[in-house]
Amino acid sequence: MIDLYALTSPNAVKIFIALEELALPYNIILVDVWKSEQFTAEFGKLNPNRKIPVIVDHDGPNGTRQTVFESGAILMYLAEKTGRLVPKEISARYEMLQWLMIQLTTLGPMFGQLVQFRRFAPAGSDYSLSRYRTEAHRLYDLFDERLAAHPYVGGAEYTIADIAAFPWLRNHALLELDIAKWPNVKRFNDMMNARPAVKQALAKVGTITSARDSATEDAKDRFFGRGKYTRA
């Protein structure tokens, strides 16, 4: 059995999808970041970086208990555990890994910053908002070009690169972007939404509630590292 510590962020959605695709039994343990639950001593033992998702595999290597944090590392662990969702041939594997890294280092961070400055930043952040909106457009262009030439993000077959990219690429409405401008990304999103495992994962995520809309100002300040929690 795998314990999944998560909420509803795109990085958590990746792991829900992977677990459903791989048909691995798992137990959901909610960590409400809007209540500062990621800062408890117990959670800190699982992930010193104080972020979700985290998994604890009670049937890890050689039957040992294995804890893994960071969504990319979790995807790679689950793929290696099952021998699925990664290409076997080395060139194809590294082609896929390149696109997985683009999601981890660029797509997720840029989209996350756009949401931050669009929804949570005070007035006067026009430069930052413009920068991250421009990056979002550039990245949709990039993925649209990629998907024009390949059926999947990682190449010729369905892999963890697709599972990593989809939870971010599907958020075009939240980012106030017109998906019609990127027909290949739209085709990809439609394909992903039609997969039974993705449907099952999104249905589970859709039942999860959090304290986001009722979070205290102190909890929000701590989550965003602002106010009395600013270190700069």
PyMOL commands that set and color helices and strands:
alter all, ss='L'
color gray80, all
select helices_A, chain A and resi 10-21+33-35+37-39+41-46+61-63+71-82+90-120+126-149+160-169+179-181+183-194+196-206+212-214+217-224+227-229
alter helices_A, ss='H'
color red, helices_A
select strands_A, chain A and resi 2-6+26-30+54-57+66-69
alter strands_A, ss='S'
color yellow, strands_A
deselect
rebuild
show_as cartoon
